[in-house]
Amino acid sequence: MIGKEEIRRIKESLEGLKTPSLSLYLDVNPAKPENAGRAYALRAKDAMKALRVPEALAERVLELLKHEVIQAKTLALFADEARLELYPLQVELPLVSALKTTFLDEGASRLLTDGVLAHFGEPFLLPLVYALDEYERYGVVYVDRERWRVFEVFLGEIAEVQDAFLALDTEAWRRLSLDAPGRRFHLGGIARGGAGQDLFAKRLEAWEGRFYKALAHDLEKLWAERGFTRLVLMGPEEHTKLFLTHLPGRLRERVVAELPSLPHPGASPGEVLKRLEPVLEEVERREEVKLLKRLEEAYPKAAFGPEVLARLQEGRVELWVLPWNLEGGVYACEGLYFADEAEALGLCDQPQAKPLALVAPELAAGYAARLEFVRGEAERRLLERGGMAALLRW
């Protein structure tokens, strides 16, 4: 699991790469037929040959790709004359997995093809940095009959956060979890009847309030320490609903899913992740549709279609939204980029056609715009609106 501190160390380490160095992003997903028999190694070999990577460096990389067991969907690899760094990622990266054409840029320093993004020269870190900075980090509160647990999910991996709920009274939780089904929980309290029962219910409700508030306090600390951006609650509804009411507003609005526990106590992290994966996929697609809707409602502080490229180069774009399958092209002329060739011809005689996938990361970095890639329904809607969208600074 890559934590916030590990991200900092990765960035610092890669900044020390010597120039020229090889930056190689490979789709190595074993579930894809095109990757059978380590076919990605052959694609990497062809890419390095096209980029004229020195033979000794290319051989080191190929030797590793032929023999290293890589359990990942995407492999980010960086190598110079002395170092070789591998970062297996359990997610697909935009600009790598979806590109269906081959492009070798002018000067033969970068190559884009199906399943490969390769660069030889200055370290090309933007695709990896995008994943480290932009992917959501989920905190999962998991409740079963035995205890309360917290899992962290990031970049397709899961890890349990040890000693997450220090305030948890395990004996109190055992009594509460055993008693709950027979006490007819309601979201607003407990069913009451008679003066004695009413007094008992009030005391029980006050005790429960302290119990859940203590756990909410622990979760708020974890939220800040671990850098969670979204929350998922898993457990019996009578407990997750009550816990939700005791969360601070800023955490409550970050809860994106509520799920039942797995049928047996003590579930492993792998079992929890298997249950979560389809749900998180749905959450991601749903949030992307919401993002497009917010942009549509934000007009005139938002732009769609070819206009975005012009606004970006004016420094006005705060967030740049692109389709995951980024197959469009742009025209470069005099250091500027145009969506339409006719516009570029008004400035120079021979504008250079380039895939947007090649220039998007550096354009975004150069104009301090955050990148967001969308899939599924959001991607379809975006393509209908001209293939790109932006939230403007002014």
N, C-alpha and C positions, 0 to 999 in steps of 0.2 A: 504494500500500500504506500503510495507516494503522499506524504504529508506536506504541510506548508514549509517546514524547515528543509525537507528533502528537495522541494522545488527550488528553493533558494540555492542549495548546494549544486544542483544540476546546472542551473544557469551560470553560476560562478565557474564551475568546472569547464563547461563548454566554451566560455569566453576565453579560456586559455589555449584553445586549439591554434596550432600554427597555420599560416597561409603559405601555399595552397593546401586545402584539406578537402576531403570528400564528405559530402552530406548526402545520405541515401535514405529514402523513405520507401519501404516495400510493403505491398499488400501480401501478407503471408498466411492469410486466413485458411486453415486446413480444411474448412468446410466447403471451400470453393474448388470445383473440379480443375480449374485452370492452375491451381497450385499443387496438384498431385505430383509426387516424385520430385519435390523441391524445384519445380519449374521456375519459381521466383529467382533462384540462383542464376539460371540462364538469362533471365531478363536483366538481372543486375550486371551480369557479364557484358551483355550487349550495350547497356547504358554506359558502363565505364569505358568500353572501347570507343564509343561515339564521343565521349568527353575527353579522350586521350589521357586517361588517368595513368600515371606511371605504372609500369608492369609489376614492379615489386609490391606496390600498395594494392593494386587490383588483385594480385595473387593472395595476399593476406586476407583480404575481404572474402574472396571466393572460397578459400580454404575453410573459413569460419562458416559461411553459409551452407557449405556442403556437408558439414559434420556437426554443427551445433544444433542441439534440440531446441527448437523455437516454438514455444506454446503461446501464441499470440495471434492477433488479427492484423496488427501493423507492426513493423519493425523500423525504428529510427536508428540509423547507424552513422557514426561520425568517426573519421579516421584521418590522421596526418602521419608524418614519417615515423612518429614515435608512439602514438596512442591509437587505440581502437575502442570506442565506447558504444555499447548496445543498450537500447531502451525498448524492450518488448512491451507493447500496449495492447490491452484487451478491448480496444475500440477501433473502429475505422476512422481514418482521418479524411476530411475533405481535401480535395486537390490530389489525392493519392488513389483512392479505391474506385472512384467513379469516372475518371477520365478515359475516353474511348479513342483518342487520337494520339498521334506521335508528333512531338514538336522539339526541335533542337534549336536553341536560340542563337542569335548572331554572336559569333566569337566562340561558339561551341563550349559554353561554360555550364549550361543547364539543359536538362532533357526532361520532357514530360511524355509519358506514354502510359498505356493501360497498366495500372498497378505499380508504376514506378515514378518517383520524382527524385531526380539526381542532380547534384550540383558539385562542381569542382572549382575551387577558388576560395573566396571568403566563406567562412562557415555560414551555412544557410539554416538558421534555427527557427524561423518563423512558424512553420507548421507544427513543430513540437511545442514551442512556446504557446501557440494558440490553444493546443490541447490542455496544457498545464494551467493556463490562465482562464480559459473560457468554459471548460466543461463543468457541469454542476457537481457539487460535493453534497451528497445526501447523508443526513443523520437519520438512522432508523431506530426508533424506540420500540423494543420488542418485549412484550409482556406474556409470560406463561404462568402456569400454576406454581412454579418454583421461585421465580425471581424476575426482576426487571433488568433488561440488558440494553446496550446501545451498540449498534454497528455503524461503521462508516463505509460508504460506497462511493468510489471515485474511479473514473476511467475503466469501468468494467470489473473492478476488483472490490473485494469486501474484506474487512477486518473488524474484529470485535474490540471495542474500547474497554480495556480492563478497568475495574473499579469505577465504573461510570457513575453509579448512584450511591455515593458514600453515605447519604442521609437515610438510605432505605433500612427500615427496621424489618428484618426478614421474618421475625415471628409475627409482627403485626400484619405483614403482607400475607402470610400463610392464613391467618384468621380471616382477613378481609376477603381473600380469594375463595376460601371455602364457604364463607357465609353469604357471599354476594348473590348467588342464584336464588336463595330462598327469601331474600328481603325485598323483592319486587322493586328493583331500582327504577327510578325515573330520572330523566335528565335534570329536572329541577329539584330533586330530593328523593325522599323515601316515602312510600305510602304509609299513612298514619291512621291510628284508630284508638281512642281513649286517652285520658290524661297521662297515665303512666307510660303508655307506648309513645305518646307525643314527646314527653320529656326525654325518654331514652333516645328517640330518633334525633332530637335536637343535639344531644351530646354526641351521638355517633356521627352526625353530619359535621359538627365542629371538629371532631377528631380526624375525620376523613379530609376535611379542608386543610388541616395542618400537614397531614400525610402527603397529599398531592402538591401542596405549595412547596414543601421541602424538595420533592423530586423535580418540580418545575425550576427551582433555583439551581439545582445541579445541572439540569439540561441547559439552562441559560449560560452557565459558565462554560460548558462543553461547546456550545454554539460559538462562543467567542474564541475559545482556544483552538478548536479544530477547523474553524472556517466553514462550517456547514452553510449551504445556501438554500437547501430545501429539507423538509422533514417528512418522514413517513411514520405513522403510528400503526403497530401491529399488536393485536391482542383482543381479549373479550370486549365487546362493544361497551358494556356497562362501565369498564375501567378506562378505556381510551377516550370515551365521551367525557367522562368526569375530568380526566387529566387535561383534556383539551380546554375545558372551561377555566382551568387554573393557570394556563400558560399566559405569559405576557403577550400583549397584542402583536408585537413585532414578530414573535415566534409563531403565534396562532395563525397569522396570515401566510406563513411559509409552509404550513402543513398541506401537502399536495395529494395525500392518499391515506386512507384508513383501511386496514386489512385485518382479517382474523388471524390468530396465531396458527402455526402448524399444529397438526393433531397430536403430536407427542412433545413432551417437555424436553428441554435441553437440546434443541435443534442446533446443528452445526452451522457455521457461517456459510458453507457451500449450499446447504439446504435453504437457508434464508434467501441467499442470492438467487437461487433457481426460482423461488416463488416471486421474488421482486422483479426480475428482469422484464417480463412482459408488461408489468404494471408501469415500470419506469419508462419503458418505450412509449406507452400510451401517454404518460405525463409529458414527456418531451415533445411529442407531436402536438398535444393539446396546447401546451404553452407557446409553441411556435405559431399556431393559428391565432392565439390571443395576442401575440406580439404584432402580427400583421394587422389585426383589427385595431389595436392601439395606434398604430401608425396611420391607418386610414382616418381615424378619428382626430389625429393630431394635426391634420392639414390646416394651415399652410406651413406648419413646422415639420412637415414630412414631405418627401419627394419620392416619385416612382419612375421607373424606366430610364431611358438614356439621360434624362436631366440629372440623375444622381451623379454620374461621372463628372459632369461640369461642376456641380456643387461641391463634390469631394475635393477637386483641385483648386477650389476657392478657400479651402480650409473650413467649410461650413458643416461638414458631416461629423456627427458625434457617433452614430451607430450605422454601419453599412451592412445590409442584409442581402445575402446571395443564395441562390439555389445550390443544394448539395452537389447535384450533377452539373458542374460548372463547365459548360461546353461552348459558351459564346466567345466571341473575339472582339478585340479593340484595334484601333489604328494609332500607331505612334508617329509623332511628328514634332520636331523641335522641342523634345522633352515633355510634350503634352500628349494626352490620350483622348481619343474620340470614339464614340460608339458607332458613328456613321462615317464611312469612307469619304463621302462628299464633303463633310465638314473638314476632314483632314486635308483634302486636296485644295481647299481654299488657303492653306498655310504652306504646303510644300508639294512638290511634284510627285514624289514617290513615298507615300506613307507606308510604314512597315506594319503588316498585319501580325498580331500576337494573340495567343489565347489569353483570355481574361484570367484563367487559372494561374498563368505565369506571373502576371503583374499585380494581381489583387493583394497578396500579402505585403509587398513592399509599398504599394500605393497606400494601403491602410496605415502601415507604420509611419510612412513619410508625412502623412497628414493627420496623424494622431486620431484615427477613427477606429473604433472597436468593430471587429468582424463578427457576424453571426451567420451561420449556414442553416438552412431549413430543409426538411424533407417532407415526404408524404403530401397531405392535403395542403399544408402551408406552401410547399414548393410549387404545387399546381397553381395555387392562387397567385403566387409571386410571378410565375411565368406569364400568367394572363395580364399582369400589370406591368409588363415590360422587362421582367427578368431580374430586377434589382429594386431595392427600396432603401430609404435612409431616414433617420431622425436627424433633423438639422439643429445646429447650435443657435442660429438666428435666421 
